[in-house]
Amino acid sequence: MHRVVTSELDLDIGSPVDLILQITAAQQMPVVDERLTLTQGDRVYTPTEIIDQSGSRLHRVSAEPGLLEVRYDATIAGRNPTTRTSDLEAITYLRPSRYCQSDEVFQQARRQFKGLAGEDLIGAVSEFVAASTTYTPGYSHGTDSAVTTLMTGQGVCRDYAHAVIALLRAMDMPARYAACYAPGLEPMDFHAVAEAYHDGAWYVIDATRLANRASLVRIATGRDAADCAFLSYHGGNVGLQRMRVDAWAMTETVSDDFAELVQIA
C-alpha cells in the first residue's frame, strides 16, 4: 500500500525559542522518500533528530524571531514490520497518565465491561465510546481528559482516544495513544487513535469512525497526547499562523467495518 502525507506549518516566532516538532512518519514506518524543511526567509534550519523508545522522531531546533515555514512530505510503501513489546512497555501502558486517568474511571469500567476480556473487551469499549461521544470540533480544550470526555460526551479524536485508553487500562489491558496521518479523514488534520495490547500485538481503535485504520501512518506513540504533540516549545513565544495537513492512499483500500482487529501498517 502506497500512501503520501504532507504537512505545512507557518509559525510566528516572537522570541528565541527551543522548538520541538513531531510531524514526520515514525522510525518503523516503511518510508521510501521524505523531505523536512524549516526556512525563515533566506535562512534554512537543520534540526536535530531525536528518536524515542517507541520510534517517534522528534525534530528539535533553536529558532530566532520571525516567520518560520515548516514543510514535510513523505511517501510510505508497504507494511510496517511488527516489533516485540517488552514487559516494561506493557506495564507502562497499564498505568494512569495525565489525560487517561484509568484510576478515576475504574468503577465505571468495571460495571460497564464486567466479565469481558481480550477481543470482546476491545470491541465493547470501542462501541461504547463511539456511541456515547459526539464528534464536536472546537468544543474541547487541550487540558481536557478522558474523565471530561466521558462526562460531557463530546470531543475530537484526541478525546475519543483518551476515553478508550482510560477504560481499557481500568480493565487491565495495556493501551496507548498514537498520532497519525489518516488518508481520507474528514475534516483533514493530524489524527489520534488508541491502541490496545492483546495476545502479543497492538491493535488500533478509532472510536471516531472517521478514518480507515488500515491506511494510517504512525507519527508518534505515547501514554497520551502529552507525549505526542505535533508542536511544543520552551523558553519563547510561538504562534501557529497556518496549518495544512493532507494524506492519501495511492492504492484502493478495503472499507473498514471497525469490527475486526487491525494493526497500524
ABEGO torsion letter per residue (X at the ends): XBBBBBBBBBBBBABBBBBBBBABBBAABBBABBBBBBBBEABBBBBBBBBBAAGBBBBBBBBBBEBBBBBBBBBBBEBBBBBBBBAAAAAAAABBBAABBAAAAAAAAAAAABGBBEAAAAAAAAAAAAAABBBBBGABBAABBAAAAAAAGBEBAAAAAAAAAAAAAAAGBBBBBBBBBBBGBOBBBBBBBBBBBBGGBBBBBBAAGABBAAABBBABBBABAAAABABBBBGBBBBBABBBBBBBBABBBBBBAGABBBBBX
